[in-house]
Amino acid sequence: MESGEFRGGFQLGFVALDFHRREVTMPSAKEQITKILQDQPDDSSYDEILRELAFARMVEKGLVDSDAGRTISHEETGRRIKTWRN
């Protein structure tokens, strides 16, 4: 979904910011899934759709973790990746 005006606020992806009521409205899971499905090409395979749904969920979970301060530094990420190579 492209950014644009949204009932006295702004729509950014799935999140609606209402400036008049000073609140952020998250659509339901069903609304989010419906939007993802509608955005897929008609010839999308089952696996492609599942990948898109999984990606959207991972991003959502990552943003929740980030908001809660559950992050690691770039340096720590680099150290962890180096351990994978051993």
MARBA-992972 format. One record per residue: residue number from 1; residue in three letters; z, y, x of N, C-alpha, C in turn. Coordinates in steps of 0.2 Angstrom, whole numbers, plus 5000, padded with zeros to 4 digits. Layout:
N
  pos  code  n_up  n_north  n_east  ca_up  ca_north  ca_east  c_up  c_north  c_east
  NUM   ALA     Z        Y       X      Z         Y        X     Z        Y       X
...
! end
This chain:
86
  pos  code  n_up  n_north  n_east  ca_up  ca_north  ca_east  c_up  c_north  c_east
    1   MET  5000     4994    5004   5000      5000     5000  5000     5006    5004
    2   GLU  4996     5011    5003   4995      5017     5007  5001     5022    5005
    3   SER  5003     5026    5010   5008      5031     5008  5005     5036    5003
    4   GLY  5009     5039    4999   5006      5044     4994  5012     5046    4990
    5   GLU  5010     5051    4986   5015      5054     4981  5018     5049    4976
    6   PHE  5024     5049    4974   5027      5044     4970  5032     5047    4965
    7   ARG  5031     5049    4959   5035      5052     4955  5041     5057    4958
    8   GLY  5038     5062    4961   5043      5067     4964  5046     5065    4970
    9   GLY  5043     5060    4973   5045      5057     4980  5039     5055    4984
   10   PHE  5040     5049    4987   5035      5047     4992  5035     5039    4992
   11   GLN  5030     5036    4992   5029      5029     4993  5027     5027    5000
   12   LEU  5031     5023    5003   5030      5021     5010  5030     5013    5010
   13   GLY  5024     5010    5010   5024      5003     5009  5027     5001    5003
   14   PHE  5032     4997    5003   5036      4994     4997  5041     4999    4995
   15   VAL  5043     5004    4999   5049      5008     4998  5047     5014    4995
   16   ALA  5051     5016    4989   5050      5022     4986  5055     5027    4987
   17   LEU  5054     5033    4989   5059      5038     4991  5059     5043    4985
   18   ASP  5064     5044    4981   5064      5048     4976  5069     5054    4978
   19   PHE  5065     5060    4979   5068      5066     4982  5073     5069    4977
   20   HIS  5071     5069    4970   5075      5072     4965  5082     5068    4964
   21   ARG  5082     5062    4965   5088      5058     4964  5091     5056    4971
   22   ARG  5088     5058    4976   5090      5056     4983  5092     5049    4984
   23   GLU  5087     5045    4982   5089      5038     4982  5082     5034    4985
   24   VAL  5083     5028    4988   5078      5024     4990  5078     5018    4985
   25   THR  5072     5016    4982   5071      5011     4978  5067     5005    4981
   26   MET  5070     4999    4981   5066      4994     4984  5064     4990    4978
   27   PRO  5057     4988    4978   5055      4984     4972  5058     4977    4973
   28   SER  5058     4973    4967   5060      4966     4967  5056     4962    4972
   29   ALA  5059     4956    4973   5055      4951     4977  5048     4949    4974
   30   LYS  5049     4949    4967   5043      4947     4963  5037     4952    4964
   31   GLU  5039     4959    4964   5035      4964     4964  5032     4964    4971
   32   GLN  5036     4963    4976   5033      4963     4983  5028     4958    4984
   33   ILE  5030     4952    4982   5025      4946     4982  5019     4947    4979
   34   THR  5019     4950    4973   5013      4951     4969  5009     4956    4972
   35   LYS  5012     4961    4975   5008      4966     4979  5004     4963    4985
   36   ILE  5008     4959    4989   5005      4955     4994  4999     4951    4992
   37   LEU  5000     4947    4987   4995      4943     4984  4989     4947    4982
   38   GLN  4990     4953    4978   4984      4957     4976  4980     4960    4982
   39   ASP  4984     4961    4988   4980      4964     4993  4976     4959    4997
   40   GLN  4977     4953    4996   4973      4947     4999  4966     4947    4997
   41   PRO  4961     4945    5001   4954      4944     4999  4954     4938    4994
   42   ASP  4949     4938    4990   4949      4933     4985  4948     4926    4988
   43   ASP  4945     4926    4994   4943      4920     4997  4949     4917    5002
   44   SER  4955     4920    5001   4960      4919     5006  4962     4911    5004
   45   SER  4964     4908    5010   4966      4901     5009  4974     4901    5008
   46   TYR  4976     4896    5005   4984      4895     5004  4988     4896    5010
   47   ASP  4985     4894    5016   4989      4895     5022  4989     4902    5024
   48   GLU  4983     4906    5023   4983      4913     5025  4988     4917    5021
   49   ILE  4988     4915    5014   4993      4919     5010  5000     4917    5012
   50   LEU  5002     4911    5013   5008      4909     5016  5010     4913    5022
   51   ARG  5005     4914    5027   5007      4917     5033  5008     4925    5031
   52   GLU  5005     4928    5027   5006      4935     5025  5013     4936    5022
   53   LEU  5015     4931    5017   5021      4931     5014  5027     4930    5019
   54   ALA  5026     4926    5024   5031      4924     5029  5031     4931    5034
   55   PHE  5026     4934    5035   5026      4940     5040  5030     4945    5036
   56   ALA  5028     4946    5030   5032      4952     5026  5039     4951    5026
   57   ARG  5041     4944    5025   5048      4943     5025  5052     4944    5032
   58   MET  5048     4942    5037   5051      4942     5044  5052     4950    5045
   59   VAL  5047     4954    5044   5048      4961     5045  5054     4964    5041
   60   GLU  5054     4962    5034   5060      4964     5030  5066     4962    5033
   61   LYS  5067     4956    5035   5073      4954     5039  5075     4958    5045
   62   GLY  5070     4959    5049   5070      4963     5055  5073     4970    5054
   63   LEU  5070     4973    5049   5072      4980     5047  5080     4980    5045
   64   VAL  5082     4975    5041   5089      4974     5039  5093     4973    5045
   65   ASP  5091     4969    5050   5095      4968     5056  5095     4974    5060
   66   SER  5090     4978    5060   5090      4984     5064  5095     4989    5061
   67   ASP  5094     4990    5055   5099      4995     5051  5106     4993    5052
   68   ALA  5107     4986    5053   5114      4984     5054  5116     4984    5061
   69   GLY  5112     4986    5065   5114      4987     5072  5113     4980    5076
   70   ARG  5110     4975    5073   5109      4969     5076  5103     4969    5080
   71   THR  5103     4972    5086   5097      4973     5090  5099     4972    5097
   72   ILE  5094     4971    5102   5095      4970     5109  5090     4975    5112
   73   SER  5092     4976    5118   5088      4981     5122  5082     4978    5125
   74   HIS  5077     4982    5127   5071      4980     5130  5072     4976    5136
   75   GLU  5077     4978    5140   5079      4974     5146  5081     4967    5144
   76   GLU  5086     4967    5140   5088      4960     5138  5083     4956    5135
   77   THR  5078     4959    5131   5072      4955     5129  5069     4952    5135
   78   GLY  5067     4956    5140   5064      4954     5146  5067     4948    5149
   79   ARG  5074     4949    5150   5078      4943     5153  5078     4937    5149
   80   ARG  5078     4937    5142   5077      4931     5138  5070     4928    5139
   81   ILE  5065     4932    5139   5059      4929     5139  5058     4926    5146
   82   LYS  5061     4928    5151   5060      4925     5158  5063     4918    5158
   83   THR  5069     4917    5154   5072      4911     5154  5067     4905    5150
   84   TRP  5063     4908    5146   5058      4903     5143  5053     4900    5148
   85   ARG  5052     4904    5153   5047      4901     5158  5050     4896    5163
   86   ASN  5056     4895    5163   5059      4890     5168  5059     4883    5165
! end
